[in-house]
Amino acid sequence: MQGGEQIVYAVIRSGGKQYRVQSGEQLRVEALEQPVGAAVSFEEVLLVGDGDGVKVGAPFVSGAKVKATVLAHGRGDKVRIFKLRRRKHYQKSQGHRQSYTELRIDDIVQGG
């Protein structure tokens, strides 16, 4: 931090998970039904912090928003699921690839 700059960060909820975000960073969230290049706004902001001050919502910070842009859609690495019951002649193999949306955080609007 130079010249008294304060880093503004927020905690948002998306897809049943919570993410700590800062302006300018990229992050992967559960798949969103938005085209690439679309602007996305998150109103479910749980916490906003700027340096020493922290606003905690109950459950959300009123008036706070996080604006982001959709960069890409994709699927994560394959997860192997293998079940085995020894001596029972039972084996089951399964795979799963989770879809995701990659976002760039553009702006954090602090609520009043």
FITORZA-734478 format. One record per residue (C-alpha): residue number from 1; x, y, z. Coordinates in Angstrom, 3 decimals. Example, Ala and Ser with C-alpha at 12.3 -4.5 7.8 and 13.67 -1.06 7.14 Angstrom:
# FITORZA-734478
> seq  px  py  pz
> 1  12.300  -4.500  7.800
> 2  13.670  -1.060  7.140
//
This chain:
# FITORZA-734478
> seq  px  py  pz
> 1  0.000  0.000  0.000
> 2  1.453  3.320  -1.085
> 3  0.322  6.798  -0.218
> 4  -2.396  5.709  2.209
> 5  -4.239  3.528  -0.295
> 6  -6.773  1.280  1.341
> 7  -7.489  -2.140  -0.036
> 8  -11.221  -2.669  -0.318
> 9  -12.366  -6.262  -0.103
> 10  -15.688  -8.006  0.264
> 11  -17.083  -11.427  1.086
> 12  -19.823  -12.506  -1.316
> 13  -22.051  -15.557  -1.554
> 14  -22.495  -17.382  -4.845
> 15  -23.566  -20.957  -5.497
> 16  -23.793  -21.787  -1.798
> 17  -20.158  -20.824  -1.200
> 18  -18.497  -17.708  0.187
> 19  -15.641  -15.920  -1.579
> 20  -13.327  -13.118  -0.438
> 21  -12.843  -10.785  -3.404
> 22  -10.844  -7.672  -4.245
> 23  -11.159  -5.338  -7.183
> 24  -9.177  -6.507  -10.224
> 25  -8.767  -10.151  -9.241
> 26  -10.083  -13.206  -11.092
> 27  -12.013  -16.011  -9.475
> 28  -13.900  -19.173  -10.357
> 29  -17.436  -19.660  -9.049
> 30  -20.128  -22.267  -9.648
> 31  -21.469  -22.066  -13.213
> 32  -23.650  -19.010  -13.920
> 33  -26.148  -18.735  -16.773
> 34  -24.538  -15.619  -18.260
> 35  -22.824  -15.208  -21.650
> 36  -19.106  -14.408  -21.888
> 37  -18.564  -10.650  -21.582
> 38  -21.751  -10.047  -19.593
> 39  -21.757  -7.878  -16.486
> 40  -22.768  -9.670  -13.287
> 41  -23.735  -8.029  -10.020
> 42  -23.702  -9.739  -6.616
> 43  -26.065  -8.213  -4.048
> 44  -25.462  -10.919  -1.423
> 45  -22.494  -9.156  0.188
> 46  -21.803  -10.502  3.671
> 47  -18.898  -8.231  4.626
> 48  -17.094  -5.168  3.270
> 49  -13.680  -4.143  4.577
> 50  -11.513  -1.134  3.740
> 51  -8.315  -0.971  5.725
> 52  -9.293  -0.635  9.377
> 53  -13.073  -0.347  8.914
> 54  -15.207  -3.439  8.477
> 55  -18.943  -3.533  7.797
> 56  -20.583  -6.831  8.673
> 57  -24.073  -7.568  7.363
> 58  -26.944  -9.153  9.204
> 59  -27.094  -11.195  6.999
> 60  -26.154  -8.817  4.129
> 61  -24.616  -5.345  4.022
> 62  -27.395  -3.022  2.864
> 63  -26.672  -1.241  -0.401
> 64  -23.391  -3.066  -1.043
> 65  -22.721  -4.620  -4.450
> 66  -19.885  -6.370  -6.196
> 67  -19.720  -5.885  -9.968
> 68  -17.939  -8.439  -12.135
> 69  -17.479  -9.444  -15.777
> 70  -17.763  -13.001  -17.103
> 71  -14.465  -14.025  -18.710
> 72  -15.013  -17.707  -19.531
> 73  -16.910  -20.891  -18.810
> 74  -15.267  -24.233  -18.296
> 75  -15.153  -27.528  -16.465
> 76  -12.769  -28.469  -13.696
> 77  -10.535  -31.493  -13.383
> 78  -12.119  -34.926  -13.227
> 79  -12.764  -36.308  -9.760
> 80  -12.761  -40.108  -9.512
> 81  -15.213  -41.812  -7.170
> 82  -14.532  -45.482  -6.464
> 83  -16.591  -47.585  -4.084
> 84  -15.645  -51.076  -3.049
> 85  -17.163  -53.598  -0.646
> 86  -14.527  -56.170  0.090
> 87  -15.473  -59.812  -0.276
> 88  -18.963  -58.849  -1.550
> 89  -18.248  -58.698  -5.298
> 90  -19.241  -55.013  -5.409
> 91  -17.305  -52.321  -7.225
> 92  -18.568  -49.016  -8.537
> 93  -16.542  -46.423  -10.429
> 94  -17.789  -42.960  -11.267
> 95  -16.331  -39.657  -12.456
> 96  -17.411  -36.035  -12.113
> 97  -16.355  -32.722  -13.649
> 98  -17.746  -29.570  -12.031
> 99  -18.675  -26.669  -14.314
> 100  -17.410  -23.202  -13.402
> 101  -17.579  -19.586  -14.524
> 102  -14.470  -17.431  -14.416
> 103  -15.076  -13.829  -13.330
> 104  -13.062  -10.619  -13.117
> 105  -14.061  -8.413  -10.189
> 106  -14.465  -4.877  -11.517
> 107  -15.794  -2.830  -8.630
> 108  -16.910  -3.083  -5.006
> 109  -19.671  -0.626  -4.090
> 110  -19.853  -0.086  -0.350
> 111  -23.305  0.225  1.143
> 112  -24.431  2.977  3.506
//
